[in-house]
Amino acid sequence: MVLPYVQMGNNMTMSARLVRSLSLLAAIVACLMLASPAEASISQAKIVSPTPASWTPRVILGSSGQTVYAFAQVGSTMYAGGRFTQLNDSQVTQTSNRSNFVAFNATTGAILPLRLDANNAVEVIVPSPDGKAIYIGGDFTSIGGVNIRGMVRFDLTTQTIDTRFNPQLDGVVTDAAFVGSRLVVAGTFTRQLRAIDPATGVDTGYINLKIAGKTDPNDATRVRRLAANPAGTTLVALGNFTSVAGQARTQAFRIDLTGTKAALSPWHVPRLDTPCSSSLGMFSRGVDFSPDGSYFVIVTTGGPHGTTGLCDAAARFETSNVSSSVEPTWINWTGGDSLYSVAITGATVYVGGHQRWLDNPLGSDSAGPGAVSRPGIGSIDPVSGRATSWNPTKDRNHGTEKLYATAAGLWVGSDGTYFDQLKRPGIVFCPLT
């Protein structure tokens, strides 16, 4: 079941000027890897290979929730975070002890000597726009020998934690992103969405919206995920709440970033007001903007509860539509399995979770008419909202927690061991070529 599509102009066509020389193309790719004015999604001309690279490090997975939540690449180094204590090299000849954070070569997989052991999960890693630092956030109270809660700034020049940076958070950091010069952080801390000074961590006060209520009474009021459009003019936030700035907003809201203070947008999705399950009160899970900023996609969990709400599905929304009763352009239902992560590259919309199917609106923990098998990961056509033929398959387990696109391909973080029937525990890289 696909909702009517609103036709938009094709922004994927490359102009003649962009192909005049290889040097110009290289410059464009380099620019895409910078975070300005917001951390723009990476544009890719095609879908990545379903066959993963052989050289990635291997997370040693166990029975206590080991998984990968975060990736960030700066230059030739990839940083990854999650819940883990050890990794093997790709040949399984050497074991490295790394508690919840690891750095490795982004093209060879060689694990680097850097040790920033955290005493609990690392959930997000954000490079600074100038590439001179990374910000590491999560559920820790100590990292790299420094006692600090929630987030640190790691100076890549000095290879030390910057002690001048102290956001003084009283809760978990679950997501973060640079929007222009502002570092926006989200989590369970007081005032769950803040813009902080990247040098000191001090709350700038630019975002000052009271977030209250709970759709899940067993969880903290929180902002779980956020994404800003490439122009840095709007931001979408997901989480466990029922009101923002005194206005009813269930699980999702948008803010306008064009003024001297962030302002709540009238944007509201009635489908998110419809509960999915009493055991899954907060079912919004992931969000990403397209590289051109014209639309974004939200993915959800929630269970097989029909097509009235927005349970166990991926849904496209047009950025230009800020109505108080927004309907998605299309919805792709899994038929009863959670989606946790999404990455849009222009060529496609990658989605990950522990789903068995896509194109399955009539399924109820079963394959309904038209359902296609897409275990653990899949790809959706951004125009039609239908699954593409890309189907590497992976272990479902708890699910795919992170999808991270770069100029070279797609990184996949999860608690799965097999991808395309090849053993690639925890960390997978699918190249464009």
Residue pairs with C-beta under 8 A, 6 or more apart in sequence:
1 307
1 331
1 333
1 361
1 362
2 330
2 331
2 332
2 384
2 385
2 386
3 327
3 328
3 329
3 330
3 331
3 385
4 329
5 329
5 330
5 383
5 384
5 385
6 318
6 329
8 294
8 295
8 318
11 292
11 294
11 346
12 45
12 346
12 347
14 45
17 24
18 24
18 25
18 28
19 25
29 407
32 40
32 42
32 43
32 407
33 42
33 73
33 406
33 407
34 129
34 131
35 127
35 128
35 129
35 178
36 129
36 180
37 179
37 180
37 230
37 231
37 232
38 177
38 178
38 179
38 180
38 228
38 229
38 230
38 231
38 232
39 126
39 177
39 178
39 179
39 228
40 230
40 289
40 291
40 293
41 230
41 288
41 289
41 290
41 291
41 343
41 344
41 345
41 346
41 405
42 291
42 345
42 405
42 406
42 407
43 291
43 292
43 345
43 346
44 345
44 346
44 347
44 405
44 407
44 432
45 346
45 347
45 432
46 347
46 432
47 347
47 348
47 379
47 388
47 390
48 390
48 409
48 410
48 430
48 431
48 432
49 409
49 430
49 431
49 432
49 433
50 390
50 391
50 392
50 420
50 430
51 392
51 420
51 422
51 430
52 392
52 412
52 419
52 420
52 422
52 424
52 428
52 429
52 430
53 109
53 409
53 429
53 430
53 431
54 90
54 422
55 90
55 107
55 108
55 109
56 90
56 109
56 424
56 427
56 428
56 429
57 87
57 88
57 89
57 90
57 96
57 102
57 104
57 109
57 111
57 427
58 87
58 88
58 89
58 90
58 92
58 423
58 424
58 425
58 426
58 427
59 66
59 67
59 68
59 82
59 84
59 86
59 87
59 425
59 426
59 427
60 66
60 84
60 85
60 86
60 87
60 88
60 95
60 425
61 67
61 84
61 415
61 417
61 425
61 426
64 83
65 83
65 398
65 415
66 82
66 83
66 84
66 85
66 415
66 426
67 82
67 83
67 84
67 398
67 401
67 413
67 414
67 415
67 426
68 80
68 81
68 82
68 84
68 401
68 402
68 413
68 414
68 415
68 426
68 427
69 81
69 82
69 83
69 121
69 122
69 123
69 124
69 138
69 401
69 402
69 413
70 79
70 80
70 81
70 82
70 122
70 123
70 124
70 125
70 402
70 413
71 78
71 79
71 80
71 125
71 402
71 404
71 411
71 413
72 78
72 79
72 125
72 126
72 127
72 134
72 404
73 79
73 106
73 127
73 406
74 127
74 131
74 134
74 156
75 131
76 105
76 106
76 107
77 103
77 104
77 105
77 106
77 112
78 103
78 104
78 105
78 106
78 411
79 101
79 102
79 103
79 125
79 134
79 136
80 101
80 102
80 103
80 104
80 125
80 413
80 427
81 100
81 101
81 102
81 118
81 121
81 122
81 123
81 124
81 125
81 136
81 138
82 100
82 121
82 122
82 123
82 401
82 413
82 426
83 100
83 121
84 98
84 99
84 100
84 102
84 426
85 97
85 98
85 99
85 100
86 95
86 96
86 97
86 98
87 95
87 96
87 98
87 102
87 111
87 426
88 94
88 95
88 96
89 96
89 109
89 110
89 111
90 109
94 111
96 102
96 111
98 111
98 115
98 117
99 117
99 118
99 119
100 117
100 118
100 119
100 120
100 121
100 122
100 138
100 140
101 116
101 117
101 118
101 122
101 136
101 143
102 111
103 111
103 112
103 114
104 110
104 111
104 112
105 112
106 406
106 408
107 408
114 159
115 144
116 136
116 143
116 144
116 154
116 161
117 143
117 144
118 136
118 138
118 140
118 142
118 143
118 144
119 140
119 141
119 142
119 143
120 138
120 139
120 140
120 141
121 138
121 139
121 140
122 136
122 137
122 138
122 140
122 143
123 137
123 138
123 139
123 172
123 173
123 174
123 175
124 135
124 136
124 137
124 138
124 173
124 174
124 175
124 176
125 134
125 135
125 136
125 137
126 134
126 135
126 137
126 176
126 177
126 178
126 183
127 133
127 134
127 135
128 134
128 135
128 178
128 198
129 178
129 181
131 156
132 155
132 156
132 157
133 153
133 154
133 155
133 156
133 162
134 153
134 154
134 156
135 151
135 152
135 153
135 154
135 176
135 183
135 198
136 143
136 151
136 152
136 154
137 150
137 151
137 173
137 174
137 175
137 176
137 185
137 187
138 150
138 151
138 172
138 173
139 150
139 172
139 173
140 149
140 150
141 147
141 148
141 149
142 148
143 152
143 161
144 152
144 154
144 161
146 152
146 161
146 163
148 166
149 169
149 170
149 171
150 167
150 169
150 171
150 172
150 173
150 187
150 189
151 167
151 169
151 173
151 176
151 185
151 201
152 161
152 162
152 165
153 161
153 162
153 165
153 198
153 201
154 160
154 161
154 162
155 161
155 162
164 199
164 200
165 198
165 199
165 200
165 201
166 200
166 201
167 185
167 194
167 196
167 201
167 202
167 203
168 201
169 185
169 187
169 189
170 189
170 190
171 187
171 188
171 189
171 190
171 192
171 220
171 222
172 187
172 188
172 189
172 222
173 185
173 186
173 187
173 189
174 186
174 187
174 188
174 222
174 223
174 224
174 225
175 185
175 186
175 187
175 223
175 224
175 225
175 226
176 183
176 184
176 185
176 186
176 226
177 183
177 184
177 226
177 227
177 228
178 184
178 198
179 195
179 228
179 232
179 235
179 257
180 232
181 198
182 195
182 196
182 198
182 204
182 206
183 195
183 196
183 197
183 198
184 193
184 194
184 195
184 196
184 207
184 226
184 228
184 235
185 193
185 194
185 196
186 192
186 193
186 222
186 223
186 224
186 225
186 226
186 237
186 239
187 222
187 223
188 220
188 221
188 222
191 203
191 208
191 210
191 211
192 211
192 221
192 222
192 223
192 239
192 241
193 207
193 209
193 211
193 223
193 226
193 237
194 203
194 204
194 207
195 203
195 204
195 205
195 206
195 207
195 262
196 202
196 203
196 204
197 203
197 204
205 261
206 261
206 262
207 255
207 261
207 262
208 261
208 262
209 244
209 245
209 255
209 262
209 264
210 243
210 244
210 245
210 246
211 221
211 223
211 239
211 241
211 243
211 244
212 221
212 241
212 242
212 243
212 244
213 221
213 241
213 242
213 243
214 220
214 221
214 240
214 241
214 242
214 281
214 282
215 240
215 241
215 242
215 250
215 251
215 275
215 281
215 282
216 240
216 280
216 281
216 282
217 281
218 281
219 240
219 281
219 282
220 240
221 239
221 240
221 241
222 239
222 240
222 241
223 237
223 238
223 239
223 241
224 238
224 239
224 240
224 282
224 284
224 285
225 237
225 238
225 239
225 284
225 285
225 286
225 287
226 235
226 236
226 237
226 238
226 287
227 235
227 236
227 287
227 288
227 289
227 296
228 234
228 235
228 236
228 257
228 289
229 235
229 289
229 293
229 296
229 319
230 289
230 291
230 292
230 293
231 293
232 257
233 256
233 257
233 258
234 254
234 255
234 256
234 257
234 265
234 319
235 254
235 255
235 257
235 262
236 252
236 253
236 254
236 287
236 289
236 296
236 298
237 252
237 253
237 254
237 255
238 251
238 252
238 284
238 285
238 286
238 287
238 298
239 251
239 282
239 284
240 251
240 281
240 282
241 249
241 250
241 251
242 248
242 249
242 250
243 249
244 253
244 264
245 264
247 264
248 268
249 264
249 268
250 272
250 273
251 272
251 282
251 283
251 284
252 269
252 272
252 284
252 287
252 298
253 264
253 265
253 267
253 268
254 264
254 265
254 267
254 322
255 262
255 263
255 264
255 265
256 262
256 263
256 264
256 265
265 322
266 322
266 323
266 324
267 321
267 322
267 323
267 324
267 326
268 323
268 324
268 325
268 326
269 310
269 317
269 326
269 328
270 325
270 326
271 308
271 309
271 310
271 315
271 327
271 328
272 284
272 309
272 310
274 308
274 309
274 310
275 281
275 309
276 283
276 300
276 301
276 302
276 303
276 305
276 309
276 311
276 312
277 283
277 302
277 303
277 305
277 311
280 301
280 302
280 303
283 300
283 301
283 302
283 310
283 311
284 298
284 300
285 299
285 300
285 301
285 338
285 339
285 340
285 341
285 353
286 298
286 299
286 339
286 340
286 341
286 342
287 296
287 297
287 298
287 299
287 342
288 296
288 297
288 342
288 343
288 344
289 295
289 296
289 319
289 344
290 296
290 344
290 346
290 382
291 344
291 345
291 346
292 346
293 319
294 318
294 319
294 320
295 316
295 317
295 318
295 319
295 329
295 382
296 316
296 317
296 319
296 344
297 314
297 315
297 316
297 317
297 342
297 344
297 349
297 351
297 380
298 310
298 314
298 315
298 317
298 342
299 313
299 314
299 315
299 339
299 340
299 341
299 342
299 351
299 353
300 310
300 311
300 312
300 313
300 314
300 315
300 338
300 339
301 311
301 312
301 338
301 339
301 340
301 353
302 309
302 310
302 311
302 312
302 338
303 311
303 312
303 336
304 311
304 312
304 335
304 336
304 363
304 364
304 365
305 311
305 312
307 331
307 333
307 361
310 328
310 331
311 333
312 333
312 334
312 335
312 336
312 337
312 338
312 339
312 355
313 331
313 332
313 333
313 334
313 339
314 331
314 332
314 339
314 342
314 349
314 351
314 380
315 328
315 329
315 330
315 331
315 332
316 328
316 329
316 330
316 331
316 349
316 382
316 385
317 326
317 328
317 329
318 329
329 385
330 384
330 385
331 361
331 385
332 351
332 358
332 359
332 380
332 385
332 386
332 387
333 359
333 360
333 361
333 363
334 353
334 355
334 356
334 357
334 358
334 360
334 363
335 356
335 357
335 360
335 361
335 362
335 363
335 364
335 365
335 366
335 367
335 368
335 371
336 356
336 360
336 363
336 364
336 365
336 366
337 353
337 354
337 355
337 356
337 357
337 365
337 396
338 353
338 354
338 355
338 399
339 351
339 352
339 353
339 355
340 352
340 353
340 354
340 399
340 400
340 401
341 351
341 352
341 353
341 400
341 401
341 402
341 403
342 349
342 350
342 351
342 352
342 403
343 349
343 350
343 403
343 404
343 405
343 410
344 350
344 382
345 405
345 410
346 382
348 379
348 380
348 381
348 382
348 388
348 390
349 379
349 380
349 381
349 382
350 377
350 378
350 379
350 380
350 403
350 405
350 410
351 358
351 377
351 378
351 379
351 380
351 403
352 376
352 377
352 378
352 399
352 400
352 401
352 402
352 403
352 412
352 414
353 376
353 399
353 400
354 376
354 396
354 397
354 398
354 399
354 400
355 374
355 375
355 376
355 378
355 396
355 399
356 367
356 373
356 374
356 375
356 396
357 363
357 367
357 371
357 372
357 373
357 374
358 371
358 372
358 374
358 378
358 380
358 387
359 370
359 371
359 372
359 386
359 387
360 367
360 368
360 370
360 371
360 372
361 368
362 368
362 369
362 370
363 371
367 373
372 387
372 391
373 391
373 393
374 387
374 391
374 393
375 393
375 394
375 395
375 396
376 393
376 394
376 395
376 396
376 397
376 399
376 400
376 414
376 416
377 392
377 393
377 394
377 400
377 403
377 412
377 419
378 387
378 388
378 390
378 391
379 387
379 388
379 390
380 386
380 387
380 388
381 387
381 388
392 419
392 420
392 430
393 419
393 420
393 421
394 400
394 412
394 414
394 416
394 418
394 419
394 420
394 428
395 414
395 415
395 416
395 417
395 418
395 419
396 416
397 414
397 415
397 416
397 417
398 414
398 415
399 414
399 415
400 412
400 413
400 414
400 416
401 413
401 414
401 415
402 411
402 412
402 413
402 414
403 410
403 411
403 412
403 413
404 410
404 411
404 412
404 413
405 411
408 431
408 432
409 429
409 430
409 431
409 432
410 429
410 430
411 427
411 428
411 429
411 430
412 419
412 427
412 428
412 429
412 430
413 426
413 427
413 428
414 426
414 428
415 426
416 425
416 426
417 423
417 424
417 425
418 424
419 428
